[in-house]
Amino acid sequence: MGQPNQPPGAPLNPYAPQQPGQPPLFAPPAPPQGNHGRSVAIFCVVFSLIVGLGAFTVGFAIDGGATGNIGAAAIPSPGPDDPPEVRAAYLSAKAQVALDDHSNALLIDDEAGWLEIFDDRLHDDMSQQFSSLRNLEVSQYDYTIQGDPREVNDGEWEFRLAVSYCFGGVIGEECADAAIVFDTVWEDASDGLIINQVEDSDEAGPRPWEVEDIRAVSGDKVIVATPAKYSDQLEEALPEAEAAAENADQYAVYGEVEKYIVYLAGNAEFSSWYGLDGASMDNVVGFAMPVPVLDDDGRLTSGGYEVVMHIDRVRDSLEFRSTMRHELGHVATLHHSGDHYPVPEDWWMVEGIAEVIDHDPSVGLEDYLRKRDVQAYVDQKLWNGELEAVYNSDDALTGSAKYGIAMYAVYYLFNEYGKDKFMDLFERVARNGEDAEAATQAAYGMSYDDLVAECADFIESLT
């Protein structure tokens, strides 16, 4: 969290170019701790730049062509004179049958059937994954082979696989799924195709259940999960998460969130899950991570969100509750948004609504936790009257004040014009990437500059 009155480590600039493969990160600093009776959690939402997955198509010749033991779904092997694409299709069909059986074993709680597809050397890791998925109440686990296999060694082929999964649903019913994509290496053994290598997923991965022994508890709306070493925290966290989900559901106007997924993490997990290894996460308490889905063409596109809370940085139950309400607010308002890279107008809308969801727009502002920071920021004539995002160079006061200013702007729009108008603007700009000027005209019948000016007048009236 940083020391009192000292800025924490600089977060990544959400609008600056990122390192290859690293998602843009929204991570404001905490307010100076000397200003409040308790510290305010650092809130963060991570936006993935979802890139469509290209086809993995390489044709090659196969020697032998043994079919292996795949029961009633036996697939005729290609002949020696068949073209490479026929051999590739044969291997893919054979692998798909094995994957379907493997997936079904998971859903019916058949661990032996789940492990059957893996080489013995992988059984310990895959047994842990089986247990973690079962603890998360997996209700869908569907494989798609991405393109054609590629020969990597004599008798070994690389398959790129996608899995669409759901937690907490009903097996066989439709659900709002998420997806992972990862590479595997297979060999054609005497008793059928066997996977002898599994890589971690590489799009917002690895997911916690790929690499950890996950334990979980569930309520009506939330699954709270954590590595086994923190499992004693689960029962205390669930009621807070359920209450936060009930609150967030009031703002899920773009579609129901079927199940909020919340992970509790320590230092080691917090900065390594979801591809965040190397990201500036030292001062982050919680974040909402977008997880992609597969579209009809097998490409990754925007989907839902999963929340991660750092259990060692949350100092008390009030801070835990506030952080949880904020992060589940992101889930409720952003899940299954359109694909677009964040722009400056997004920031104050996205973080302002999450702050309002935590605070409650019907409650007065006397006890708002960032009130003193906004006051100090304005008194020191540091504010330019704009609704600006947090940047790397911002100190702790500036970062906290910008969050407070974003909250005040959304709070004003809610109370002056009603929730529906703001949610319309939010959908157009923050969810669908429409031009802010045109969207403001459509939602409010005024220019974007005039809307910001009204918000600024309200903020100045409070200070």
MOMO-V924427 format. One record per helix or strand of 3 or more residues. SS is the DSSP state (H for helix, E for strand). FROM is the first residue (numbers start at 1). TO is the last residue. Records with the same first field share a line. If there is no record, write none. Layout:
SS = FROM-TO + FROM-TO
This chain:
E = 24-27 + 43-47 + 138-145 + 150-153 + 156-167 + 178-189 + 192-198 + 214-218 + 222-227 + 260-265 + 286-294 + 300-310
H = 33-35 + 71-73 + 84-107 + 111-115 + 120-135 + 208-211 + 228-251 + 267-270 + 273-275 + 317-334 + 344-359 + 371-379 + 396-417 + 419-431 + 436-444 + 448-462
